[in-house]
Amino acid sequence: MGKESDAPRRSDLTGGVKSPRPHRAVRLGGWLDERLGLSAFAYPVPRHANTVAYTLGGITLGSFVLLVASGVYLTQFYEPSPARAHASVVEITQGDVGSVIRSVHFWLSSIFVATLVLHLARTFVTGSFKRPREATWITGVALLALGGGLLFTGTILKWDQEALEALEHNSEIARLFGALGFWFADDFSRSVSLLLRDYIAHVSILPTIAVFLLGTHLFLVKRHGVSPVPWGDAAQVRERARQEERHPFTTHLWRILYWTLVVLGLALVLAALRPAGIGPEAVEGIEITKPPWYFLWLYPFENWFGVKALAIVPGVLLAGLAALPFLDRGDERDPRRRRAWVALATLVVLAWGALTVYAYVTEPVAHVAG
Amino acid sequence: MRAFFATACVLVLALAPLPLAFATGGDEMEGPQTPDALALQALAVLEQGLSGDLAAEKLEEALASKGAGEVSPLFLRDARRALARGDEAAAVGFLRRAFPPDDQHVVGATLRPALGANGFTAGAIGGLLIVLAGAGLLRRRAADRVHPHAVARGVRS
């Protein structure tokens, strides 16, 4: 105590003037930015971008990152061969850590779907797909389709009864497409099983395309900025956007980070309360399961129109979504001024809910087995 | 221009199912199922705890089917009678015996791990994460109110 150090004090280095020293995280950010140019990704965001509704896209991205991380762990123990796939999933499910990670992966996929659909709904309601954001919307719709592909291929990997039935549907749809469905045909590659190709699609092909599309989507969000609050007529919306405060991008990033941690926490709690199970080893020639909840709405269509409906209905829905910015082209973003479109969307949502409940309560029916 | 886009969109929607015109498959709904497959479906339906009526329907179809199979019609009839008197356990027993002994027909049940120490730990960590992240979100919200981070006024719409 009382002994002076020879080392220069900070106030000496600054000529006796005490300047507030930035927080350690800020200094680390500055150090990284100087070398990596991370600030090139940043842009000021309007105040409303930090509300939950406008953070849904970021939460979906956070869920995707968590899915990739938990998926990487699972690939270390999963064997994508028809002879061993089911047994390896059983081993993962019986393991202490593997069981939790698999359950977290399972629940994250459901949370991912929920936030993705809510993000889409928010974008629709607030008219955020309108000029000049048409391409942002279309890449979002493509990401939705890709998300569906990831969920479907993931369902098959379990290689239980549900998985085999999903694969049989996949093969049947491929046959419907004739030569165009060649990639899903058993004889496309005699040395690599369809299961292994599905696995490659799940862990490599689809995520690669998703990253490319995601990069484009995020670039376009930065290019056009966060869409304005939609209330009022077009002039009011423009004026409010001009007046609104803008915050540093990091304020938005922090919220996305915190929400991603909430998602992870939720997935862990759900994994503890209801661990992901695995169905029985598949028996060919029977059809006794129904699809996971996010595909359940398609089940009645298959009952009514056969397996063709599984190709037509999602195709028409996605084409309709992609065409939306070119159909609802007016300046108005306020949902109260786009009542016809909002009514149509409400009908679609109600139909989705009703079809899901109807499919849940009906008995399973054989469509492709036999 | 608007009419062009509308026409293009209608065309895209109309042509979306076009590849199905080249379909070569898709008639699976009309194809008859073998007695083996139908009996397996009945067994699977019962093993999964689904409707006994559905299983009975499958058995009726299996018995009415003219296709060749390895499944024993005698045991199928016994299973059907058991179902008629509501004895699903007996029906499962008969159905198991209806197949050749070396047949891999057992459907099994869903394996779901019980909540053990690992599950409890995961749940506790999850709960803690939610609380901490929730606190972080509230802190940021409060910080925005007390010390606005505003850097500029917006210009885009």
Boltz contact constraints between the chains, C-beta under 6 A:
constraints:
  - contact:
      token1: [A, 44]
      token2: [B, 151]
      max_distance: 6.0
  - contact:
      token1: [A, 44]
      token2: [B, 152]
      max_distance: 6.0
  - contact:
      token1: [A, 46]
      token2: [B, 154]
      max_distance: 6.0
  - contact:
      token1: [A, 93]
      token2: [B, 113]
      max_distance: 6.0
  - contact:
      token1: [A, 96]
      token2: [B, 118]
      max_distance: 6.0
  - contact:
      token1: [A, 99]
      token2: [B, 113]
      max_distance: 6.0
  - contact:
      token1: [A, 100]
      token2: [B, 118]
      max_distance: 6.0
  - contact:
      token1: [A, 100]
      token2: [B, 122]
      max_distance: 6.0
  - contact:
      token1: [A, 175]
      token2: [B, 25]
      max_distance: 6.0
  - contact:
      token1: [A, 176]
      token2: [B, 20]
      max_distance: 6.0
  - contact:
      token1: [A, 176]
      token2: [B, 23]
      max_distance: 6.0
  - contact:
      token1: [A, 176]
      token2: [B, 25]
      max_distance: 6.0
  - contact:
      token1: [A, 176]
      token2: [B, 26]
      max_distance: 6.0
  - contact:
      token1: [A, 177]
      token2: [B, 19]
      max_distance: 6.0
  - contact:
      token1: [A, 178]
      token2: [B, 22]
      max_distance: 6.0
  - contact:
      token1: [A, 178]
      token2: [B, 23]
      max_distance: 6.0
  - contact:
      token1: [A, 178]
      token2: [B, 24]
      max_distance: 6.0
  - contact:
      token1: [A, 180]
      token2: [B, 19]
      max_distance: 6.0
  - contact:
      token1: [A, 225]
      token2: [B, 156]
      max_distance: 6.0
  - contact:
      token1: [A, 228]
      token2: [B, 157]
      max_distance: 6.0
  - contact:
      token1: [A, 238]
      token2: [B, 157]
      max_distance: 6.0
  - contact:
      token1: [A, 241]
      token2: [B, 154]
      max_distance: 6.0
  - contact:
      token1: [A, 241]
      token2: [B, 157]
      max_distance: 6.0
  - contact:
      token1: [A, 242]
      token2: [B, 155]
      max_distance: 6.0
  - contact:
      token1: [A, 244]
      token2: [B, 154]
      max_distance: 6.0
  - contact:
      token1: [A, 245]
      token2: [B, 150]
      max_distance: 6.0
  - contact:
      token1: [A, 246]
      token2: [B, 151]
      max_distance: 6.0
  - contact:
      token1: [A, 246]
      token2: [B, 152]
      max_distance: 6.0
  - contact:
      token1: [A, 246]
      token2: [B, 154]
      max_distance: 6.0
  - contact:
      token1: [A, 247]
      token2: [B, 149]
      max_distance: 6.0
  - contact:
      token1: [A, 248]
      token2: [B, 149]
      max_distance: 6.0
  - contact:
      token1: [A, 248]
      token2: [B, 151]
      max_distance: 6.0
  - contact:
      token1: [A, 251]
      token2: [B, 149]
      max_distance: 6.0
  - contact:
      token1: [A, 254]
      token2: [B, 140]
      max_distance: 6.0
  - contact:
      token1: [A, 258]
      token2: [B, 133]
      max_distance: 6.0
  - contact:
      token1: [A, 258]
      token2: [B, 136]
      max_distance: 6.0
  - contact:
      token1: [A, 258]
      token2: [B, 137]
      max_distance: 6.0
  - contact:
      token1: [A, 261]
      token2: [B, 129]
      max_distance: 6.0
  - contact:
      token1: [A, 261]
      token2: [B, 133]
      max_distance: 6.0
  - contact:
      token1: [A, 262]
      token2: [B, 130]
      max_distance: 6.0
  - contact:
      token1: [A, 262]
      token2: [B, 133]
      max_distance: 6.0
  - contact:
      token1: [A, 264]
      token2: [B, 129]
      max_distance: 6.0
  - contact:
      token1: [A, 265]
      token2: [B, 126]
      max_distance: 6.0
  - contact:
      token1: [A, 265]
      token2: [B, 129]
      max_distance: 6.0
  - contact:
      token1: [A, 265]
      token2: [B, 130]
      max_distance: 6.0
  - contact:
      token1: [A, 268]
      token2: [B, 122]
      max_distance: 6.0
  - contact:
      token1: [A, 268]
      token2: [B, 125]
      max_distance: 6.0
  - contact:
      token1: [A, 268]
      token2: [B, 126]
      max_distance: 6.0
  - contact:
      token1: [A, 269]
      token2: [B, 123]
      max_distance: 6.0
  - contact:
      token1: [A, 269]
      token2: [B, 126]
      max_distance: 6.0
  - contact:
      token1: [A, 269]
      token2: [B, 127]
      max_distance: 6.0
  - contact:
      token1: [A, 271]
      token2: [B, 122]
      max_distance: 6.0
  - contact:
      token1: [A, 272]
      token2: [B, 119]
      max_distance: 6.0
  - contact:
      token1: [A, 272]
      token2: [B, 122]
      max_distance: 6.0
  - contact:
      token1: [A, 272]
      token2: [B, 123]
      max_distance: 6.0
  - contact:
      token1: [A, 275]
      token2: [B, 112]
      max_distance: 6.0
  - contact:
      token1: [A, 275]
      token2: [B, 113]
      max_distance: 6.0
  - contact:
      token1: [A, 277]
      token2: [B, 110]
      max_distance: 6.0
  - contact:
      token1: [A, 277]
      token2: [B, 111]
      max_distance: 6.0
  - contact:
      token1: [A, 277]
      token2: [B, 112]
      max_distance: 6.0
  - contact:
      token1: [A, 278]
      token2: [B, 111]
      max_distance: 6.0
  - contact:
      token1: [A, 279]
      token2: [B, 110]
      max_distance: 6.0
  - contact:
      token1: [A, 280]
      token2: [B, 107]
      max_distance: 6.0
  - contact:
      token1: [A, 280]
      token2: [B, 108]
      max_distance: 6.0
  - contact:
      token1: [A, 283]
      token2: [B, 40]
      max_distance: 6.0
  - contact:
      token1: [A, 283]
      token2: [B, 107]
      max_distance: 6.0
  - contact:
      token1: [A, 285]
      token2: [B, 37]
      max_distance: 6.0
  - contact:
      token1: [A, 286]
      token2: [B, 40]
      max_distance: 6.0
  - contact:
      token1: [A, 286]
      token2: [B, 41]
      max_distance: 6.0
  - contact:
      token1: [A, 286]
      token2: [B, 44]
      max_distance: 6.0
  - contact:
      token1: [A, 288]
      token2: [B, 44]
      max_distance: 6.0
  - contact:
      token1: [A, 288]
      token2: [B, 45]
      max_distance: 6.0
  - contact:
      token1: [A, 288]
      token2: [B, 48]
      max_distance: 6.0
  - contact:
      token1: [A, 306]
      token2: [B, 29]
      max_distance: 6.0
  - contact:
      token1: [A, 308]
      token2: [B, 26]
      max_distance: 6.0
  - contact:
      token1: [A, 312]
      token2: [B, 17]
      max_distance: 6.0
  - contact:
      token1: [A, 315]
      token2: [B, 16]
      max_distance: 6.0
  - contact:
      token1: [A, 316]
      token2: [B, 16]
      max_distance: 6.0
  - contact:
      token1: [A, 319]
      token2: [B, 12]
      max_distance: 6.0
  - contact:
      token1: [A, 319]
      token2: [B, 13]
      max_distance: 6.0
  - contact:
      token1: [A, 319]
      token2: [B, 16]
      max_distance: 6.0
  - contact:
      token1: [A, 323]
      token2: [B, 9]
      max_distance: 6.0
  - contact:
      token1: [A, 326]
      token2: [B, 5]
      max_distance: 6.0
  - contact:
      token1: [A, 326]
      token2: [B, 9]
      max_distance: 6.0
  - contact:
      token1: [A, 327]
      token2: [B, 9]
      max_distance: 6.0
  - contact:
      token1: [A, 363]
      token2: [B, 51]
      max_distance: 6.0
  - contact:
      token1: [A, 363]
      token2: [B, 54]
      max_distance: 6.0
  - contact:
      token1: [A, 368]
      token2: [B, 28]
      max_distance: 6.0
  - contact:
      token1: [A, 370]
      token2: [B, 33]
      max_distance: 6.0
  - contact:
      token1: [A, 370]
      token2: [B, 37]
      max_distance: 6.0
